[in-house]
């Protein structure tokens, strides 16, 4: 079992190949998607709400790009364009004097439906606090279609996230995922592995923990 870390997101590289489907939530500058494309040559959907970042991502060849924020509802909201940290739709991460940009929102379920995405080999989640509502509101039957999820939780910026993170861990384990936290003191690099797709032997389970 080989782990690969790209842009602070760790996942099992053995389970990806040229036929894989990867969904990148929070594309930012596109570095994660670009590297995945270079390594595996697979199909990648890159979702980024910030208009300037999205404009640059569209210049990267081979990506399917979507200009939207992943949220708990379909519609629109304000993206807080922070000066220090990354832009976020989550009010707890809004900085003083940050700008506001109106952006489209999609649920994870709607994203999959609108783009005919069925099983996902790797979901990368880095959406600046909005991951809490996304995981809490996404139906289990949608999450079960994802083989592995690498997520950056943002409890290093807001410790009040911790109780929700622990509840999400419980939800994910309850529907068949194994969890491994590659971070030491926070949950900035968490991997969920779907055991409905992958049968793990004793050695593999040991490596996960």
Buried (B, 14 or more C-beta within 10 A) or exposed (E): BEBBEBBEBBBBBEBBEEEBBBBBBBBBEBBBBBEBBEEBBBBBBBBBBBEEBBEBBBEBEEBBBBBBBBBBEBEEBBBBBBEEBBBBBBEEBBBEEBEEBEBBBBBBBBBBEEBEBEEBBBBBBBBBBBBBBBBEEBEEEBBBBBBBBBBBBBBEBBEEBEEBBEEBBEBBEEBBBBBBBBBEEBBBBBBBBBBEBBEBEEEBEEEBE
